[in-house]
Amino acid sequence: MARHCETFDHTADVGLAARADTLGELMAALAEGLTDVLCERSAVRPAHRRELRVEAEDVEALAVDFLSAVLVAFDVDHFLAAEVNVSAASETTLAAELRGETYDPARHELKDEVKAVTYHQLRIARDGGEWTGRVILDL
Amino acid sequence: MAKGFEGRIEQVDANRWRIPKDCRPNMRVDGMIYSSSALIGDVIDGGGPEQVANVATLPGIVGASLAMPDIHWGYGFCIGGVAATDVEAGGVVSPGGVGYDINCGVRLLRTDLDAGDLRRRLEALVGQLFRDVPVGVGTGGPFRFEKAELRELLAEGVGYLVRRGLADEADRAATESGGCLPGADPGAVSDEALRRGRDQCGSLGAGNHFIELQRVETVYDRDAAEAFGLAEGQVTVMIHSGSRGLGHQVCGDYLKQLRSAPGRYGIDLPDRQLVCAPVESDEGRRYLAAMRAAANFAWCNRQLLARQVRKSIAKFLGQAQSSLGLRQVYDVAHNIAKIETHDVEGRPRRLCVHRKGATRAFPPGHEELPEAYRPIGQPVLIPGDMGTASYVLVGTAEAMAQSFGSACHGAGRVLSRTAAIKAAQGRRIDKELAAKGIIARARGRTGLAEEQPDAYKDVDAVVECVHAAGLARKVARMRPMGVIKG
């Protein structure tokens, strides 16, 4: 169950590049990568859980909608996701569990403000035996 | 990082570069980039011209797909882009032509304070503002609006705050569109957007947003400066912020809702980020109604920020606000789509004018201007980077003829955030600014590095190009004294 996510440089913004064995793992890696952009994720405790269910017309739209939901959880309820597990994923539906906690200025160092998850040069695809994804965040 | 441009760019004159419409099969009009020989190299490398050409394919576009001299790459539309579509001819509206931060914009306050007198207490005043005004990621403001109140605010804009005693009539009058776009429908704004906005009205946010104390360094046009209440040596306060999470969510919601619209209306798009729908369609009308609500929210945000800034300055100086001459010069939107009437090919047409990283620059005599500015023209507020300068310009009749009454919106980025952070490694940006007499405070660890002066184009060159092209005329140049950032 290998998965990996890193950031790449993009004009005014930042991108997430991830790869994983399965689509679910890929989505989870991207969501954790998003938290890494928002804050120092290692300081976030997986104390509370939240469930998310997302549906979309294709796998790329699914990624935008899922990551947007993770972003909204932070923006509305200040919920930071330390760990993300995707229990079920097809190319059009996804069910995930976020484990994390509410932002605490005393313990969490926030990094960048993410305005939105964009469609620009968005790519979610299966390459051979592995899933890869590239998503650009608007900061 | 260089993206280049594979089409053709022809120099028209010292300040204009054309992408002819025959260079791509689907372009309906030419592209026209305002730039200078000194700036155009970076413009081409930055990928903006490709986007100017893409926008030229949108249904109903008239005149040309325009880009201001601060052009740089954006989502779908470039930043610095201006595109007008003819509503009656099936013209479209595109959320990508407005951007995620709906009605991101700038407000300028003038004061009777002398910059020389303030210098001694500058550091303490910047500290006071930094404590009093909510800035940074995840930081809400002291104003919390319940859902019903928020709906009224979205529908009425700054007028709602006047009614609540949180703004005065003079501020409302000195705001583009009186701080309210009619036709805003809070019902078109999702619950998620309302929840994101409920505690964010009156907070600065992060990224490139700032509050800056400035000194008016040079006045170029005495009559206009006098009309705007500006004089050399005086302190001004500039506020740059937008519609916060509410606006970002509205844009995201409608990019999603419009994903299938191009297919339904037979619109072939070169980039998914350009999704659009005819202005006169259910989808188009609904987006515009929600966008207007978000724009009204942004004007209220800057109004409440200005309220906190004034209070903080008055408290710090131990003087009444009224004795400080803290009057609003103007407030402009630079990410917005508006229905305006412009002459196209000799006849007036109702257009949907997208300004994405572009500022309205209406000429003297325009009925949209507050009475005090009608003989002079609209103040055009151009924030620069925090180490160089910002400008006030004034709208011209030529801008109406050339650019649907639009000018640039800032300096425009040249370095990515990551590249800026790398360039700042081993340096203390705050100390470098302090050596230039600028006190900067930021909440985030990387904020000052990402926003360092080197990350931006030369604002003087950008403004010079706008001035020389006749899109707006220089009135005053302000030097930063103190900056607070998220």
Interface residues (C-beta under 8 A of the other chain):
Chain A: T7 D9 H10 T11 A12 D13 V14 L38 E57 A61 V64 D65 S68 V72 F74 D75 V76 H78 Y103 E109 L110 K111 D112 E113 K115 A116 V117 T118 Y119 H120 L122 D138 L139
Chain B: M1 G46 G47 H72 W73 G74 Y75 G76 I79 Y100 D101 G136 V137 G138 E192 R195 R196 G205 A206 G207 G245 H248 Q249 C251 G252 L255 K256 R259 S260 D271 R272 Q273 R413 S416 R417 T418 A419 G444 R445 T446 G486
